């Protein structure tokens, strides 16, 4: 039977656990505060079972091995702490690690058993935050990053119990995705501003010239007006592509509901580009597929997708060259679609016989405003957004873009789209070369 001293000391541990939970309520995320309150209060309840005022919590959260698994802590509470998605660590008043969950061990990559926090987390900003909280008792939040092996950004939250002995909790929240999105937005605004500023400056300059000394020069006026028309068209195309990309991104999470004959879509996209191909004496050949199933898709978006791919093949192919468009039905390669499993896909390939693309440039082709040859792209009216639009349309259609290219040997852009089947037998597996870029 539990004596009064055991109950009193156990209740003290419960109070300490609740105090740590309340301190966690100062954190900015309600989810994190709730986790703190529930997990640490549970640890206090566990301490009630042990009844040792000085050792109750440390016993309850004793660490067996470096994985963060609990020793005397009841299994259910240990599981809660272990399954926290964010890295979590408890420290005693000397800064030694009492508990570290699996997520924390995965971040610091080392055994944590009874080590001092400074020996496993060598980040000055975090260590200073821990020291400041240990001295002042105030909750602290700092940002820091791990530059290698892959740059990752974290927000660290440190809090402490009010009663002695003081215990501290360290929670890390991965903000890498938010940081990258912020950087991407900044780059996008900078690039879009630059792309619009260049033609606008040209148009403004020619207007000033025509209002000045070239006012009565008819030949100069005609030449300048032609240039202004080209630059105005470039700005119009850029704005249209920006609006189109924004619209596609807004609907990217909504899968299309209709069925589309992809062969008919490709033919319609090609018809609109025959005139452009004739300017460079380029022949476009469309294969005749055999019993190709329809795909789940939005017709207008797929027309835009294939227009972008075919237009790129024309722009960057060789004069007097050839563009081939082929179709196939095959099973999705294992791992190609984010682990969703194999399924029947329709493959549409657009191949040219141009100069090809350097291997190191292939992974960046779908970045906004990225161009392998900036001068040639601008001369041919490119905005640098075509393949970004292609990638996002493919994503919305639960498909993939595969890029294969070698310098001097032309390029092949393949779109894989889920087929709409009606009891057909499974198709053969689709294999992709190791050098292909998959998006």
SULBEL-V659109 format. One record per run of one state. SS is the DSSP state (helix for helix, strand for strand, loop for the rest). FROM is the first residue (numbers start at 1). TO is the last residue. If there is no record, write none. Layout:
# SULBEL-V659109
ss=SS from=FROM to=TO
ss=SS from=FROM to=TO
This chain:
# SULBEL-V659109
ss=loop from=1 to=3
ss=helix from=4 to=24
ss=loop from=25 to=29
ss=helix from=30 to=50
ss=loop from=51 to=55
ss=helix from=56 to=60
ss=loop from=61 to=62
ss=strand from=63 to=63
ss=loop from=64 to=69
ss=strand from=70 to=70
ss=loop from=71 to=74
ss=helix from=75 to=82
ss=loop from=83 to=87
ss=strand from=88 to=91
ss=loop from=92 to=95
ss=strand from=96 to=100
ss=loop from=101 to=101
ss=helix from=102 to=108
ss=loop from=109 to=115
ss=strand from=116 to=116
ss=helix from=117 to=120
ss=loop from=121 to=123
ss=helix from=124 to=136
ss=loop from=137 to=139
ss=strand from=140 to=146
ss=loop from=147 to=151
ss=strand from=152 to=160
ss=loop from=161 to=167
ss=strand from=168 to=174
ss=loop from=175 to=175
ss=helix from=176 to=211
ss=loop from=212 to=217
ss=helix from=218 to=250
ss=loop from=251 to=258
ss=strand from=259 to=260
ss=loop from=261 to=261
ss=helix from=262 to=271
ss=loop from=272 to=273
ss=helix from=274 to=279
ss=loop from=280 to=282
ss=strand from=283 to=286
ss=loop from=287 to=294
ss=strand from=295 to=296
ss=loop from=297 to=298
ss=helix from=299 to=316
ss=loop from=317 to=321
ss=strand from=322 to=331
ss=loop from=332 to=343
ss=strand from=344 to=352
ss=loop from=353 to=358
ss=helix from=359 to=362
ss=loop from=363 to=373
ss=helix from=374 to=379
ss=loop from=380 to=385
ss=helix from=386 to=396
ss=loop from=397 to=399
ss=strand from=400 to=405
ss=loop from=406 to=410
ss=strand from=411 to=419
ss=loop from=420 to=428
ss=strand from=429 to=429
ss=loop from=430 to=436
ss=strand from=437 to=438
ss=loop from=439 to=439
